[in-house]
Amino acid sequence: MLKKKHFLCLRNGCLLFAALILCAALIAAAASALAAPKEAAEKLAPAVRVNINKADQATLEKLLGIGPVKAKAIIDGRPYRNIEDVMNIKGIKGKTYDAIKGRIIVE
């Protein structure tokens, strides 16, 4: 039979373990809440091309690497004569342009 002193140590150990589990669960919930908007965002179908002269902000945000700020900058930079003109937008160079160039059109 456990002495009262040992029982308290076990109980405190269980409380500590429960507190650690609770902290881990809260951290996981916070991380998933932060990631949810990106995961919830719709992706474009593979064959869909976005006209950067006519698309709304929500559609532009579906492009890989384009968030609300870049989408707004694309809208503000209209009209575009060719797709390369989008590289005049701050932050759309190199990797970002390579990721979207096959998905955008200008009409």
C-alpha positions in Angstrom: 0.0 0.0 0.0 1.2 3.5 -0.8 2.1 5.9 1.9 0.4 9.2 1.8 3.7 10.9 0.9 4.2 8.7 -2.2 0.6 9.1 -3.2 1.0 12.9 -3.3 4.1 12.5 -5.4 2.3 10.3 -7.9 -0.7 12.7 -8.0 1.6 15.7 -8.5 3.5 13.8 -11.2 0.2 13.0 -12.9 -0.9 16.7 -12.7 2.4 17.7 -14.2 2.0 15.2 -17.0 -1.6 16.4 -17.6 -0.4 20.0 -17.7 2.2 19.1 -20.3 -0.3 17.3 -22.4 -2.7 20.2 -22.2 0.1 22.6 -23.2 1.0 20.4 -26.2 -2.7 20.3 -27.2 -3.0 24.1 -27.0 0.1 24.6 -29.1 -1.1 22.1 -31.7 -4.5 23.8 -31.8 -2.9 27.2 -32.3 -0.6 26.0 -35.0 -3.5 24.4 -36.9 -5.6 27.5 -36.5 -2.8 29.6 -38.1 -2.3 27.1 -40.9 -6.1 26.7 -41.6 -6.5 29.7 -43.9 -3.8 28.5 -46.3 -5.1 24.9 -46.2 -8.7 26.1 -46.7 -7.8 28.3 -49.7 -9.0 26.8 -52.9 -6.4 25.7 -55.4 -6.8 26.4 -59.1 -7.5 23.4 -61.3 -4.4 22.5 -63.4 -5.8 23.7 -66.7 -7.1 27.1 -65.3 -5.3 30.2 -66.4 -5.8 33.5 -64.6 -6.1 36.7 -66.6 -4.1 39.2 -64.5 -5.9 42.1 -66.1 -9.4 41.0 -65.1 -9.1 38.6 -62.1 -10.4 39.6 -58.8 -8.3 39.6 -55.7 -9.6 36.2 -54.4 -8.7 34.5 -57.7 -5.3 36.1 -57.8 -4.6 34.8 -54.2 -5.2 31.2 -55.5 -1.9 31.5 -57.4 1.1 29.9 -55.7 3.1 32.5 -53.8 0.5 35.3 -54.1 -1.1 36.5 -50.9 -3.4 39.5 -50.3 -0.7 42.1 -50.5 0.7 40.9 -53.8 -2.8 40.3 -55.3 -3.7 43.9 -54.4 -0.4 45.1 -56.0 -1.2 43.1 -59.2 -4.6 44.8 -59.4 -3.1 48.2 -58.8 -0.5 47.7 -61.5 -3.0 47.0 -64.3 -3.1 47.0 -67.3 -0.4 44.5 -68.3 0.7 44.0 -71.9 2.4 40.6 -71.3 2.8 38.3 -68.4 6.4 39.4 -67.8 5.1 42.8 -66.8 3.9 41.3 -63.5 7.6 41.1 -62.5 7.4 44.9 -62.0 5.4 44.2 -58.8 7.6 44.1 -55.7 8.1 40.6 -54.5 7.2 38.9 -57.8 10.5 37.9 -59.2 12.5 34.7 -59.7 10.7 31.8 -57.9 7.4 33.5 -57.5 7.2 34.4 -61.2 8.4 30.9 -62.2 5.7 29.4 -60.1 2.9 31.5 -61.7 4.0 32.1 -65.3 2.3 29.0 -66.6 -0.9 29.9 -64.8 -1.4 33.5 -65.9 -2.4 35.1 -69.1 -3.0 38.6 -70.4 -5.9 39.4 -72.7 
